[in-house]
Amino acid sequence: MQKRNIVCLCITVLCTLLFATDPWPDPMLLPESMTLLANVSIDATPASAGDILAAYVQENGVTQLRGKGEIVVIEGVSGCLLQIYTAADDEDIRFMVWDQSSESVCHSEQILLSQINGSIGSYPDNMYPISAYSGSMTADPWPEPEEMNSAMAIMTQVYINDVPTGANDILAAFVIVDGQNELRGKAQVNEQQGSTCMIEVFSESNTEIIYYRVWDFESQMMYEDEGLYHSEINGQAGSYPDDLILINPGGAHIVPRPTFSIVPGIYDSELSLSLFCPLMDVSICYTLDGTEPGPDDIVFSDQLPISISVPDSLQIKARAFKSGWEASGILQGEYVVKETVAEPYSNPPGGEYEEPVWVRLFCVTPDATIYYSLDGSDPDTHSIQYFGGFDIAQDTVLKARAYHVDCYPSPVMESTYLIASANPPQGGTPSATGIRKVYPNPFNESLSIAVSIKDARQDYHFMVYNLKGQCVHRESGSGSGDFVLNWDAGNKDKPKLPAGIYFLRFKTPESCSTKRVIMY
C-alpha cells in the first residue's frame, strides 16, 4: 500500500507539472542533483493541491532556482517529490511556496544542506517538513544608492527569460569595487511603455564595469544579466523607443546599436570620428560605401579613428557583433566636409567718412555669391543679394557672408561706417542744396530721401529714373532748410517696380543733384 502511494505521488507530480502555473522559470540544470520528498504547509495549514514548492540558492546575492514541483494531496498529506540540482555538497538550499489561491509567494526560513545524489524524506512517516509563511512580500531588496557627482543615463528594456517584466519589478546597476558589489543605481520598470526602464547609474570614472540585476516582485527572486557594460561619466546609452538596451537575464541577448562620437552633418574642417558601443567585448564593423556591414568588414579601433578630410563625403554604416549574441541594429550617417568660402571684404573699408561712400563687396572664392545686411543682422541666403556697389549715406553696420554650392558658408564680415554729413549740427542753415542722404539703400519698397535747400524757400522737382532713362516717379513742391521726401516704390495704386538700379534727381532753379539707389 505504501509503495502504491509513492508511485501514485510520482505519477501525479509528473502529470501535473505539465499544467503547473507559477511565477518562476525552469530551474537551472546541473550535472548533479538530489531528491527531496517534502510535506508542505502554509501558515501551519497543509498546502493545497496545485501549489508549487521551489528550491533555490543565493549565489553572490543572486537567486538561482534549483528545482520546483507541484504539491499534490494524497490521503490528506500535502506532499511534493522534488529534484534539486546542486553544484556541490553543503550548499544552503532555501525554499519558497507559490500559494495558488492567494497568488502570492510564501517564504520558509528552513535551510537544507545539499547532498549530491542524496535522497531525503520517505512516504508517509518520514517526509521532510517545510513550513512556509504568507508574510508581506519584499517590494525592493536594495537600499538607495549613494549619490555621486557624475552619472550616466541608460534607457533599457527589461525582460526575464524572454518574458517582459512587470510594473513592480526593479532594475539595479552594480559595479565591482575592491572585490565588492557596489549598488550604483536602481529604478522601477515601466510596464505600460513596454517594460522599459530609465536608470541613472552613478560612476566615478570611464573605466568602471557595470552589470545589472533584476528583482522579480511576483516570484520574489533576483536575476543577474550576463552583459557587462562600459561606464561613461555624464554619458548616455540607449534611447526610446528604437534604441533600447535589452536587459534579459536567462534569455536571448541583442548587442546595443553603436553610436557616433560626432553627429552626422556638414562640417567645414577635418573630422576624426569614433564609434562606441556601451557593451564590452564587442567588435564594431563598418563600411564607407553605403553597403550593410558584416563581421568580415573593417573593425573599428580607438587607436585608428575614421578620418574625413577636406573636401570629402562619406556614407558610414556600422554594426556591433559579440559571440553568442544577436548582432546590433545598423547605425548609419552621412558626413560632408566642405571647404569654407573666403570671408568677403568691402571697399572702401569701414571707418569714419565726411560724405556718403559708394561701397563694393568682393570675395576671392571663385563663383561665390554674397549676401549682405545693413541693419546689423547676420545675413543668410534670404538677405540682400549683392549685384553691384551701393551707397552708404548714414551711420551703418554692414555685414556680409559669401556662399558657394560646393563649400561651407564664409564667416560673417562686419564693417561699421560713420558718415559725418548724415549728422549735421541741429538748428543751422544747410550748407548746400541737394540730396543729403537716402535710407535705406538698398531698399525693398519704401525709400526716404533727406534733402536740403540752402537759401530761401524754392520750388523743387523730384524725379526717379530707371536704367533705360524712363521716369518712373515724379513729384514737385516748395520748401527750405532740411526736410525728407518719401518714395513708395510699391505703391498700391500702381504695379510694384522691378528690382534693380534707379537714379534719384532733386532739382531747384539753382541746383541739381543725383543719387543712385538699389531696390531688391
C-alpha positions as CSV (number, residue, x, y, z in Angstrom):
1,M,0.0,0.0,0.0
2,Q,2.9,2.4,0.9
3,K,4.7,1.7,-2.4
4,R,1.5,2.2,-4.3
5,N,1.0,5.6,-2.7
6,I,4.6,6.6,-3.6
7,V,4.1,5.5,-7.2
8,C,0.8,7.5,-7.4
9,L,2.6,10.5,-5.9
10,C,5.3,10.3,-8.5
11,I,2.9,9.9,-11.4
12,T,0.7,12.7,-10.1
13,V,3.7,15.1,-9.9
14,L,4.9,14.3,-13.4
15,C,1.5,14.8,-14.9
16,T,0.5,18.0,-13.0
17,L,3.9,19.6,-13.8
18,L,2.7,19.9,-17.4
19,F,-0.1,22.2,-16.3
20,A,1.5,23.9,-13.3
21,T,1.3,27.7,-13.2
22,D,3.7,29.7,-11.1
23,P,5.9,32.9,-11.3
24,W,9.2,31.0,-11.7
25,P,11.1,29.9,-14.8
26,D,12.6,26.5,-15.3
27,P,15.3,25.7,-12.8
28,M,19.0,25.8,-13.5
29,L,20.1,22.4,-14.9
30,L,23.3,21.0,-13.4
31,P,25.0,17.6,-13.8
32,E,24.4,16.6,-10.2
33,S,21.2,16.6,-8.2
34,M,19.4,15.3,-5.1
35,T,15.9,14.1,-4.3
36,L,13.6,15.5,-1.7
37,L,10.2,14.2,-0.6
38,A,8.6,17.0,1.4
39,N,5.5,17.6,3.5
40,V,4.5,21.3,2.8
41,S,2.4,23.6,4.9
42,I,1.5,27.3,4.7
43,D,0.8,29.2,7.9
44,A,0.6,25.8,9.7
45,T,-2.1,24.6,7.3
46,P,-1.4,21.8,4.8
47,A,-0.7,23.3,1.4
48,S,-3.3,22.9,-1.3
49,A,-3.1,20.7,-4.4
50,G,-1.7,22.9,-7.2
51,D,0.6,25.0,-5.0
52,I,4.2,25.0,-6.1
53,L,7.3,24.2,-4.0
54,A,10.6,25.9,-5.2
55,A,14.1,25.3,-4.0
56,Y,16.9,27.9,-4.6
57,V,20.3,29.0,-3.5
58,Q,21.8,32.5,-3.1
59,E,24.9,33.0,-5.2
60,N,26.6,36.4,-4.7
61,G,23.2,37.8,-3.8
62,V,21.6,36.4,-6.9
63,T,18.8,33.9,-6.7
64,Q,19.4,30.6,-8.6
65,L,16.4,28.4,-8.9
66,R,17.5,24.8,-8.4
67,G,14.2,22.9,-8.6
68,K,10.4,23.2,-8.4
69,G,7.5,20.9,-8.3
70,E,3.7,20.9,-7.8
71,I,2.2,19.9,-4.5
72,V,-0.3,17.0,-4.5
73,V,-2.6,15.8,-1.8
74,I,-2.8,12.0,-1.2
75,E,-4.8,10.7,1.8
76,G,-4.7,14.2,3.4
77,V,-0.9,14.6,3.1
78,S,0.4,17.6,1.1
79,G,3.5,16.3,-0.5
80,C,6.0,17.2,-3.2
81,L,8.6,15.0,-4.7
82,L,11.3,17.5,-5.8
83,Q,14.5,17.0,-7.8
84,I,17.0,19.6,-6.6
85,Y,20.0,20.4,-8.8
86,T,23.2,21.1,-6.8
87,A,26.8,22.1,-7.7
88,A,28.4,20.7,-4.5
89,D,27.7,19.2,-1.1
90,D,26.7,21.5,1.7
91,E,25.1,24.3,-0.4
92,D,22.4,26.2,1.5
93,I,19.1,25.1,-0.1
94,R,16.2,27.5,0.7
95,F,12.5,27.2,-0.1
96,M,9.5,29.2,-1.3
97,V,5.9,28.1,-1.9
98,W,3.6,29.6,-4.5
99,D,0.1,29.8,-3.0
100,Q,-2.2,29.3,-5.9
101,S,-5.3,30.6,-4.1
102,S,-3.8,33.9,-3.0
103,E,-1.4,34.1,-6.0
104,S,1.5,35.1,-3.7
105,V,4.9,33.8,-2.7
106,C,5.3,32.3,0.8
107,H,8.8,32.1,2.3
108,S,10.3,29.5,4.5
109,E,13.1,30.1,7.0
110,Q,14.4,26.5,6.7
111,I,17.8,25.7,5.2
112,L,18.7,22.3,3.9
113,L,22.3,21.3,3.2
114,S,22.7,19.8,-0.3
115,Q,23.9,16.2,-0.8
116,I,25.0,15.2,-4.3
117,N,23.0,12.1,-5.3
118,G,21.3,12.2,-1.9
119,S,17.7,11.3,-1.1
120,I,15.9,12.9,1.8
121,G,12.4,12.0,3.1
122,S,10.2,9.0,2.7
123,Y,6.4,8.5,2.5
124,P,4.4,8.7,4.6
125,D,6.0,8.9,8.0
126,N,9.4,10.5,7.4
127,M,8.7,13.2,4.9
128,Y,10.9,16.3,5.2
129,P,8.7,19.1,6.7
130,I,8.7,22.5,5.0
131,S,6.7,25.3,6.7
132,A,6.1,28.5,4.7
133,Y,4.5,31.7,5.9
134,S,2.5,34.2,3.9
135,G,4.0,37.4,5.3
136,S,4.3,40.6,3.3
137,M,6.3,40.4,0.0
138,T,9.6,42.3,-0.4
139,A,9.0,45.2,-2.8
140,D,12.6,46.2,-3.2
141,P,15.6,44.2,-1.7
142,W,18.1,47.1,-2.2
143,P,18.8,50.3,-0.3
144,E,19.1,53.6,-2.1
145,P,22.4,54.0,-4.0
146,E,24.9,56.6,-2.8
147,E,24.7,59.7,-5.0
148,M,27.9,60.8,-6.8
149,N,28.9,63.9,-8.7
150,S,28.7,62.3,-12.1
151,A,26.3,59.7,-13.6
152,M,25.1,58.3,-16.9
153,A,21.6,57.9,-18.2
154,I,20.7,54.5,-19.7
155,M,17.4,53.7,-21.4
156,T,16.7,50.0,-21.1
157,Q,14.0,47.3,-21.9
158,V,13.9,44.7,-19.1
159,Y,12.9,41.0,-19.7
160,I,13.5,37.9,-17.6
161,N,13.9,34.7,-19.6
162,D,12.5,36.4,-22.7
163,V,9.3,37.4,-20.8
164,P,8.6,41.2,-20.3
165,T,8.9,42.3,-16.6
166,G,6.0,43.8,-14.7
167,A,5.3,47.1,-13.1
168,N,6.6,46.1,-9.6
169,D,9.9,44.8,-10.9
170,I,13.2,46.7,-10.2
171,L,16.3,47.1,-12.3
172,A,19.5,47.7,-10.4
173,A,23.0,48.6,-11.6
174,F,26.2,47.5,-9.9
175,V,30.0,47.8,-10.2
176,I,32.7,45.8,-8.5
177,V,34.9,47.9,-6.2
178,D,37.7,46.2,-4.3
179,G,36.0,42.8,-4.9
180,Q,32.7,44.0,-3.5
181,N,29.4,44.6,-5.4
182,E,28.5,48.3,-5.1
183,L,25.0,49.5,-5.9
184,R,25.2,52.5,-8.3
185,G,21.6,52.9,-9.4
186,K,18.1,51.4,-9.4
187,A,14.7,52.2,-11.0
188,Q,11.3,50.7,-11.3
189,V,10.2,49.1,-14.6
190,N,7.5,50.9,-16.7
191,E,5.2,48.1,-17.8
192,Q,2.9,50.5,-19.7
193,Q,5.8,51.5,-22.0
194,G,6.8,48.0,-23.0
195,S,8.8,47.1,-19.8
196,T,11.2,50.0,-20.3
197,C,13.3,51.5,-17.6
198,M,15.2,54.7,-17.5
199,I,18.0,54.2,-14.9
200,E,20.6,56.7,-13.7
201,V,23.9,55.0,-13.0
202,F,26.4,56.9,-10.8
203,S,30.0,56.5,-11.9
204,E,33.4,57.6,-10.7
205,S,35.4,57.1,-14.0
206,N,35.2,55.9,-17.5
207,T,36.9,52.6,-16.6
208,E,34.3,51.1,-14.4
209,I,32.4,47.9,-15.4
210,I,28.6,47.9,-15.0
211,Y,26.3,44.9,-14.7
212,Y,22.6,44.6,-13.9
213,R,20.3,42.6,-11.7
214,V,16.5,42.4,-11.8
215,W,14.2,41.9,-8.9
216,D,11.1,39.9,-9.9
217,F,8.5,41.0,-7.4
218,E,6.0,38.3,-8.3
219,S,8.4,35.4,-7.8
220,Q,10.4,37.2,-5.1
221,M,13.6,36.3,-6.9
222,M,16.7,38.1,-8.1
223,Y,18.3,37.6,-11.5
224,E,21.6,38.7,-12.9
225,D,22.1,39.6,-16.5
226,E,25.3,38.3,-18.2
227,G,26.1,41.6,-20.1
228,L,29.0,43.8,-18.9
229,Y,28.9,47.5,-19.9
230,H,31.2,50.4,-20.0
231,S,30.8,53.4,-17.7
232,E,30.9,56.9,-19.2
233,I,30.8,59.9,-17.0
234,N,27.8,62.1,-17.9
235,G,27.2,59.8,-20.9
236,Q,24.0,58.3,-22.3
237,A,23.2,54.9,-23.7
238,G,20.0,53.8,-25.4
239,S,17.0,55.9,-26.5
240,Y,13.3,55.4,-26.5
241,P,11.7,53.7,-28.4
242,D,14.1,52.3,-31.1
243,D,17.5,52.0,-29.4
244,L,16.7,50.5,-26.0
245,I,19.4,48.5,-24.2
246,L,17.9,45.0,-23.7
247,I,18.5,43.5,-20.2
248,N,17.3,39.9,-20.3
249,P,18.7,37.5,-17.7
250,G,18.3,33.9,-18.7
251,G,17.1,34.9,-22.2
252,A,18.3,36.0,-25.6
253,H,20.6,39.0,-25.9
254,I,20.9,41.7,-28.5
255,V,24.0,43.9,-28.9
256,P,23.1,47.6,-28.5
257,R,23.5,49.7,-31.6
258,P,26.7,51.6,-31.6
259,T,26.8,55.4,-31.7
260,F,28.9,58.1,-33.5
261,S,31.2,60.4,-31.5
262,I,30.2,63.3,-33.8
263,V,26.6,63.9,-35.1
264,P,26.3,63.3,-38.9
265,G,26.1,66.5,-41.0
266,I,28.0,69.1,-42.9
267,Y,31.3,70.4,-41.5
268,D,34.0,72.9,-42.5
269,S,37.1,71.2,-41.1
270,E,38.7,67.7,-41.0
271,L,36.9,65.2,-38.7
272,S,38.3,62.4,-36.5
273,L,35.3,60.1,-35.9
274,S,34.9,57.3,-33.4
275,L,32.4,54.6,-32.9
276,F,31.2,53.5,-29.4
277,C,29.1,50.6,-28.1
278,P,28.2,50.5,-24.3
279,L,28.5,46.7,-24.2
280,M,32.0,45.3,-23.5
281,D,33.9,42.9,-25.7
282,V,32.2,43.7,-29.0
283,S,33.5,44.2,-32.5
284,I,32.2,47.2,-34.3
285,C,32.4,46.7,-38.1
286,Y,31.8,49.4,-40.6
287,T,31.6,50.2,-44.3
288,L,32.3,53.5,-46.1
289,D,30.4,52.8,-49.4
290,G,26.8,52.5,-48.1
291,T,26.7,48.7,-48.0
292,E,25.5,46.9,-44.9
293,P,28.4,45.9,-42.6
294,G,29.1,42.3,-41.7
295,P,31.6,40.6,-39.3
296,D,34.2,40.5,-42.1
297,D,34.2,44.2,-42.8
298,I,36.6,46.8,-41.3
299,V,36.8,46.5,-37.5
300,F,36.9,49.9,-35.7
301,S,39.7,50.6,-33.3
302,D,40.1,53.5,-30.9
303,Q,43.7,53.7,-32.0
304,L,42.6,54.3,-35.6
305,P,39.6,56.7,-35.8
306,I,37.9,57.3,-39.1
307,S,39.4,60.4,-40.7
308,I,37.3,62.6,-43.0
309,S,39.4,65.2,-44.8
310,V,38.6,68.5,-46.6
311,P,36.8,68.2,-49.0
312,D,35.2,64.8,-48.7
313,S,32.0,62.9,-48.0
314,L,31.4,59.5,-46.5
315,Q,28.3,57.3,-46.1
316,I,29.1,55.3,-43.0
317,K,27.3,52.2,-41.8
318,A,28.3,50.3,-38.6
319,R,27.1,47.3,-36.7
320,A,28.3,45.7,-33.5
321,F,28.9,41.9,-33.0
322,K,29.5,39.7,-30.0
323,S,29.9,36.0,-29.9
324,G,26.6,34.3,-28.7
325,W,24.6,37.5,-29.1
326,E,22.4,38.7,-31.8
327,A,24.1,41.5,-33.8
328,S,23.1,45.1,-33.2
329,G,20.9,47.2,-35.5
330,I,22.7,49.2,-38.2
331,L,24.0,52.7,-37.4
332,Q,24.3,55.0,-40.4
333,G,25.2,58.6,-41.1
334,E,26.4,60.8,-43.9
335,Y,29.3,63.2,-43.3
336,V,30.2,66.0,-45.7
337,V,33.3,68.1,-45.1
338,K,33.5,71.2,-47.3
339,E,36.0,73.9,-47.9
340,T,34.9,77.2,-46.4
341,V,34.2,80.2,-48.6
342,A,36.7,83.0,-48.1
343,E,35.3,85.9,-46.0
344,P,34.2,88.8,-48.2
345,Y,35.6,92.3,-47.8
346,S,34.4,95.8,-48.6
347,N,36.0,98.7,-50.4
348,P,36.3,101.2,-49.0
349,P,36.6,99.5,-45.7
350,G,34.5,100.6,-42.7
351,G,35.5,103.8,-40.9
352,E,34.7,107.5,-40.5
353,Y,33.8,109.5,-43.6
354,E,32.8,113.1,-44.2
355,E,30.5,112.3,-47.1
356,P,28.4,109.3,-48.2
357,V,30.5,106.5,-49.7
358,W,30.0,104.1,-52.6
359,V,30.7,100.6,-51.3
360,R,31.5,97.4,-53.2
361,L,31.9,93.9,-51.9
362,F,34.4,91.3,-53.0
363,C,35.2,87.6,-52.4
364,V,38.3,85.7,-53.6
365,T,36.5,82.4,-53.8
366,P,35.5,82.0,-57.5
367,D,31.7,82.0,-58.3
368,A,30.8,82.8,-54.7
369,T,27.5,84.6,-54.1
370,I,27.5,87.4,-51.5
371,Y,24.5,88.3,-49.3
372,Y,24.6,91.3,-47.0
373,S,22.6,93.3,-44.5
374,L,22.6,97.0,-43.4
375,D,20.8,96.7,-40.1
376,G,23.4,94.8,-38.1
377,S,21.7,91.3,-38.5
378,D,23.7,88.3,-39.7
379,P,23.0,87.7,-43.3
380,D,21.8,84.5,-44.9
381,T,20.5,83.4,-48.3
382,H,17.3,85.3,-47.6
383,S,19.2,88.6,-47.2
384,I,20.0,91.2,-49.9
385,Q,22.0,89.5,-52.7
386,Y,24.9,91.6,-53.9
387,F,24.9,92.5,-57.6
388,G,26.9,95.8,-57.5
389,G,28.0,98.7,-55.5
390,F,25.7,100.7,-53.2
391,D,25.6,104.0,-51.4
392,I,26.1,104.3,-47.6
393,A,24.9,107.8,-46.6
394,Q,24.3,107.3,-42.9
395,D,25.8,105.5,-40.0
396,T,25.6,101.9,-40.9
397,V,26.7,98.4,-39.7
398,L,27.4,96.4,-42.9
399,K,27.5,92.6,-42.6
400,A,28.2,90.2,-45.5
401,R,28.6,86.5,-46.0
402,A,29.6,84.5,-49.1
403,Y,28.1,81.2,-50.2
404,H,29.1,78.6,-52.7
405,V,27.1,75.4,-53.6
406,D,30.1,73.2,-53.0
407,C,31.5,74.9,-49.9
408,Y,30.7,75.8,-46.4
409,P,29.5,79.4,-46.0
410,S,32.1,82.0,-45.1
411,P,32.5,83.7,-41.8
412,V,30.4,86.9,-41.4
413,M,32.2,90.1,-42.4
414,E,31.3,93.2,-40.3
415,S,32.2,96.8,-41.1
416,T,30.9,99.9,-39.4
417,Y,30.6,103.2,-41.5
418,L,30.2,106.5,-39.7
419,I,29.1,109.3,-42.0
420,A,29.6,112.9,-40.7
421,S,27.3,114.6,-43.2
422,A,24.5,112.4,-42.0
423,N,24.6,114.1,-38.6
424,P,24.7,117.9,-39.3
425,P,24.5,120.4,-36.4
426,Q,21.0,121.0,-35.3
427,G,19.3,124.4,-36.0
428,G,21.8,125.6,-38.5
429,T,21.3,126.7,-42.2
430,P,22.1,123.9,-44.7
431,S,25.5,124.4,-46.4
432,A,24.3,123.2,-49.8
433,T,21.2,122.5,-51.8
434,G,20.5,118.9,-52.9
435,I,20.1,115.3,-51.8
436,R,21.9,114.9,-48.4
437,K,21.3,111.1,-47.9
438,V,19.0,108.3,-48.8
439,Y,18.0,105.4,-46.5
440,P,17.8,102.5,-46.5
441,N,20.0,101.8,-49.5
442,P,19.5,99.1,-50.9
443,F,15.8,99.2,-50.1
444,N,12.8,97.0,-50.7
445,E,9.7,99.2,-51.2
446,S,10.0,102.4,-49.3
447,L,12.8,104.9,-49.5
448,S,13.5,108.1,-47.5
449,I,15.4,110.9,-49.2
450,A,16.8,113.6,-46.9
451,V,17.2,116.9,-48.9
452,S,18.3,120.4,-48.2
453,I,17.6,123.9,-49.7
454,K,20.3,126.3,-48.7
455,D,18.6,129.7,-49.1
456,A,15.0,131.0,-49.1
457,R,12.1,128.8,-50.0
458,Q,12.4,127.5,-53.5
459,D,10.4,125.3,-55.8
460,Y,11.8,121.8,-56.4
461,H,11.2,118.8,-58.7
462,F,12.0,115.3,-57.6
463,M,12.2,112.5,-60.2
464,V,13.2,108.8,-60.3
465,Y,14.6,107.1,-63.4
466,N,15.3,103.5,-64.3
467,L,18.4,102.3,-66.3
468,K,16.5,102.9,-69.5
469,G,16.1,106.6,-68.7
470,Q,12.4,106.3,-68.1
471,C,10.9,108.5,-65.4
472,V,9.0,106.1,-63.0
473,H,8.2,108.7,-60.4
474,R,7.8,112.5,-60.2
475,E,6.7,115.0,-57.6
476,S,7.1,118.7,-57.1
477,G,6.8,121.1,-54.2
478,S,8.3,124.1,-52.4
479,G,10.5,124.2,-49.3
480,S,13.6,125.4,-47.5
481,G,16.1,124.0,-45.0
482,D,16.3,120.3,-44.3
483,F,13.3,118.0,-45.0
484,V,12.6,114.5,-46.0
485,L,10.8,113.1,-49.1
486,N,9.4,109.6,-49.2
487,W,9.1,107.4,-52.2
488,D,7.0,104.2,-52.1
489,A,8.1,102.0,-55.0
490,G,5.4,99.5,-54.2
491,N,2.5,102.0,-54.4
492,K,-0.7,100.1,-54.0
493,D,-2.3,102.2,-56.8
494,K,0.4,101.1,-59.3
495,P,2.2,97.8,-60.0
496,K,5.4,97.3,-58.0
497,L,8.5,98.3,-59.8
498,P,11.1,95.6,-60.6
499,A,14.2,95.2,-58.5
500,G,17.3,96.9,-59.9
501,I,19.2,100.2,-60.1
502,Y,17.4,103.6,-60.0
503,F,18.6,107.2,-60.2
504,L,17.2,110.0,-58.0
505,R,17.2,113.6,-59.2
506,F,16.4,116.6,-57.0
507,K,16.3,119.9,-59.0
508,T,15.7,123.5,-58.0
509,P,16.1,126.6,-60.1
510,E,19.7,127.0,-58.8
511,S,20.9,123.4,-58.3
512,C,20.5,119.7,-59.4
513,S,21.8,116.6,-57.6
514,T,21.6,112.9,-58.4
515,K,21.9,109.7,-56.3
516,R,22.0,106.1,-57.3
517,V,19.9,103.5,-55.3
518,I,19.3,99.8,-55.5
519,M,15.9,98.2,-55.0
520,Y,15.7,94.4,-54.2
